Amino acid sequence: MHYTCPHCGAINRLAELNNNARCGRCKSALLASLPTELTDTSFARFLAKNDLPIVIDFWASWCGPCQAMAPVFQQVSSRMNQHARFAKVNTEHAPTISNQWGIRSIPTLIVVQHGQEIDRLSGALPPAALQQWIEQALKKTHS
């Protein structure tokens, strides 16, 4: 399994992912409790070099629903971090990626595997509904 380090961006090859997994380069824990912040420059590498599905939250600092969704996304990501990678893209700081992915409203959540969009949802959700939506999207990655 390939897993990109959320701290230094190094690609790690793992037999299995567990709570003790460490980056071969920077020695940081690979299982991040917080979503990884992605930029126009880090986005492509992160998507290309992860074998787990990735749940991406496209947001902006001025967006009220985005601010309400941030702690919910963080909470769900810490619960599900062995099943998917979680990342955030600030649309103000990453306009190229936001345009490439057709982000028209925020917050927008996209589940991606191997660079391909699996599912998309716009709007904020409470924790239980967000987790349920992610679980349903992850089932699509196995079919």
Secondary structure, DSSP 4 states (H G I P E B T S, - for coil): -EEE-TTT--EEE-SS--TT-B-TTT--BSS-SSPEEE-TTTHHHHHHT-SS-EEEEEE-TT-HHHHHHHHHHHHHHHHHTTT-EEEEEETTT-HHHHHHTT--SSSEEEEEETTEEEEEEES---HHHHHHHHHHHHHHHT-
